[in-house]
Amino acid sequence: MKRSRVILITMVLTILCAVLPLACMLYLSWTRAVSEEQTRLTQYAERAIARANISFTEIRSALHAIEPLNLPPCSDAHIARMRQLTVNTRSVEEIGYFRNGLLQCTSWGRTNVRVTVTPPDFVTLDGLQVTLRMLPVVTQSSAMMSVQYGSHNVLTVPSRFADVIVDPGIQLATATDQGFVLGEQNSPDPMLVRDIIANPVNSVDDSYLVATAHSAGLIAIAIEPRNFLFKRLRQEQLLLVPVGILVAALLVGALIWGVRRRLSPLGELSLAVKRAEFVVHYQPIIELASGRCVGAEALVRWRRPDGTMVRPDLFIPLAEESGLILPITDQVIRSVVSELNALLVADRGLHIAVNLSADDIKSGRALNSVAAVLKHTGIEPRQIWLEATERGFMDVNSARVTLTNARNTGYAVAIDDFGTGYSSLSYLQSLPLDTLKIDKSFVDTIGTDSATSSVTPHIIGMAKTLGLKIVAEGVETREQADYLRKHRVEYVQGWLYAKAMPAADFIAYYRLNRAQAPEVVDDEDDGLARP
């Protein structure tokens, strides 16, 4: 990417990093302010419903107490009982007794005024007949609510049904879920209340903030002017805007750091994965007894856009540590099939070894990747040799599952670089392996007085005992080859025979080798397949 383009993108991202956190904090301030105000209003609404339920409970108790009339109607004792219930019940202003639809007496005494029963506006589930607004004839007070049960009725002040302490300016209304308003406080707009009852949800518009509460057929509405919200909003902004500034500073700093780190090893490796800059070189695997090339190990190489090559030891550890080894493995598999498909189909005796990472072995994901790439290619699973280093066996249970699935599919399985990692004899005995590869560090000790020179024959003997085929890596001298042949090591690879080479060179090498080397085993049983 050109430097000018990187600078332009960086400038745009810097602006976004500076603006977006502040915008988000301002928006969050608004939503938090609205949410907290609606929570406060909801609490008022819930208290109003609780107050309405208390009022209904008190009225119901008074009516149930007086209705089973055991006293002569309108006698002094009867009137005294109604008066007692009126005085002792906060929600009751007056109790009256009706006979044949006419008022006979009240808790104030007998009446000579003709008062008939008022038709109810609605009836509760337990039979209370409620008239929302009526003028008491006896006391001539303001409009009251009438609740009739049997022969008695109770008059109560409607405000009892919204009688809670609220902040100045908060409006309350309590209603039934059918829309009958029982009580209100601070004169809310009737049209607004009606609309809210029709759609009882918390909301905010240009004029009001609304919250509702529901309980047992009742709905309470709490309303406040929108400008009440600004005080809460300022409090939230004082809390969150500094956070936004801090986040913006961190993002801008991280962006600058990221741009500087863009060409770091990990940054370059990530870009290389995205751009598929990896190529595969093939190191021939030679049958030691005959000198025939029976396969090759696919070795990944990183070729930069300028053509320079990066050594595997410089990027493979970073790829494994960062998890980028997984897409690199997928690229290797695709390259092998793309480059050697025709050769593998033409010669069933040829095998290609693909290295799997520890994560591939632990998760088993590489098996799906290989199967997907091989589909419809004509390449047989037995022509693919899966190699795993000892690091892949640290989780031995997961490794056993993956390797068993691989062998059941038809792949041959090898342990690579044996002796340099974490493996033990118990691992080799318990894991489904076909081949053991002796690491170059042990091959190098052949014919020397090195302290580890005696390890090589032990490794060979152990592999033979377990019935594993052996491949010796890094063979560079004739002395090493003779030693390995003497100890009946089946296969070797190393610079004595051929270095790793691009696909075209390997194809040419393979064809020349097979034309010159004698045929000593059948192609269908080349020894790389599992015993």
ZIZI-V917021 format. One record per pair of residues at least 6 apart in sequence whose ideal C-beta (glycine too) atoms are under 6 Angstrom apart, sorted by the first residue. I is the first residue (numbers start at 1). J is the second residue. Records with the same first field share a line. If there is no record, write none. Layout:
# ZIZI-V917021
I: J / J
This chain:
# ZIZI-V917021
10: 259
13: 255
14: 252
17: 251 / 252 / 255
18: 248 / 252
21: 244 / 247 / 248
22: 244
25: 240 / 241 / 243 / 244
28: 240
29: 236 / 237 / 240
32: 236
33: 229 / 232 / 233 / 236
34: 204
37: 209 / 229 / 232
38: 202 / 211
41: 211 / 222
42: 211 / 213
44: 166 / 222
45: 211 / 212 / 213 / 220 / 222
46: 213
47: 164
48: 162 / 164 / 172 / 174 / 220
49: 213 / 215 / 218 / 220
51: 163 / 164
52: 161 / 174 / 218
55: 91 / 160 / 161
58: 89 / 91
59: 91 / 147 / 154
62: 85 / 89 / 92
63: 149 / 152
66: 152
67: 149 / 150 / 152
71: 77 / 78
74: 104 / 105 / 110
79: 105
82: 95 / 107
83: 107
86: 92 / 95 / 107
91: 156 / 160
92: 154
93: 155 / 156
94: 106 / 107 / 155
95: 107 / 154
96: 103 / 106 / 153
97: 104 / 105 / 151 / 152
98: 117 / 151
101: 116 / 117
102: 116
103: 111 / 115
106: 138
108: 138
111: 138
113: 137
115: 137
118: 131 / 134 / 146
120: 129 / 130 / 131
121: 130 / 131 / 132 / 180
122: 130 / 180
123: 129
128: 147 / 149
129: 148
130: 147
131: 146
132: 145
133: 143
134: 146
135: 143
136: 144 / 155
144: 155
145: 156 / 158
146: 153 / 155
147: 154
158: 183
159: 183
161: 174 / 182 / 183
162: 172 / 174 / 183 / 184 / 185
170: 224
171: 186 / 188 / 223
172: 185 / 222
173: 181 / 184 / 188 / 193 / 221
174: 182 / 183 / 220
175: 181 / 182 / 197 / 219
176: 217
177: 217 / 219
179: 197
188: 223
196: 210 / 221
200: 212 / 219
202: 211
203: 210
207: 226
208: 223
209: 224 / 226 / 229
210: 223
211: 222
212: 221
213: 220
261: 267
265: 318
266: 322
269: 315 / 318 / 324
272: 302
273: 324 / 327
276: 331
277: 303
278: 300 / 302 / 328 / 331
279: 301 / 303
280: 298 / 332 / 335
281: 299 / 301 / 500 / 501 / 502
282: 296 / 506
283: 296 / 297 / 299 / 493 / 500
284: 293 / 296 / 498
285: 294 / 295 / 296 / 491 / 493
286: 293 / 492 / 497
287: 294 / 491
288: 485 / 492
290: 517 / 518 / 520
291: 517
292: 517
293: 510 / 513
294: 526
295: 350 / 351 / 528
296: 352 / 506
297: 353
298: 332 / 336 / 352 / 354
299: 500
300: 332
301: 309
302: 310 / 315
303: 309
319: 325 / 328
320: 357
325: 357
329: 360 / 366
330: 369
333: 369 / 370 / 373
334: 373
336: 352
337: 373 / 377
339: 503
341: 377
343: 507
344: 350 / 379 / 383
345: 378
348: 523
349: 523 / 526
351: 383 / 385 / 528
353: 385 / 387
354: 386
355: 387
356: 366 / 386 / 388
358: 391 / 392
360: 366
361: 388 / 392 / 399 / 402
362: 395 / 398
364: 402
367: 405 / 406
381: 409 / 410 / 411
382: 410 / 529
384: 411
385: 412 / 528
386: 406 / 411 / 413
387: 414 / 416
389: 416 / 417
390: 421 / 422 / 423
391: 421
393: 399 / 423 / 427
394: 422
400: 431
403: 413 / 431 / 432
404: 432
406: 413
407: 413 / 432
412: 434 / 528 / 529 / 530
413: 433 / 434
414: 435 / 437
415: 433 / 436
416: 437
417: 439
418: 436
419: 439 / 442
420: 439
428: 466
434: 530
435: 468 / 469
436: 463 / 468 / 470
437: 471 / 473
438: 459 / 472
440: 473 / 474
442: 455 / 456
443: 472 / 474 / 475 / 480
445: 452 / 453
446: 480 / 483
447: 479
460: 487
463: 470
467: 531
469: 490
470: 489 / 490
471: 491
472: 484 / 489 / 492
473: 493
474: 494
475: 481 / 492 / 494 / 496
476: 494 / 495 / 496
490: 527
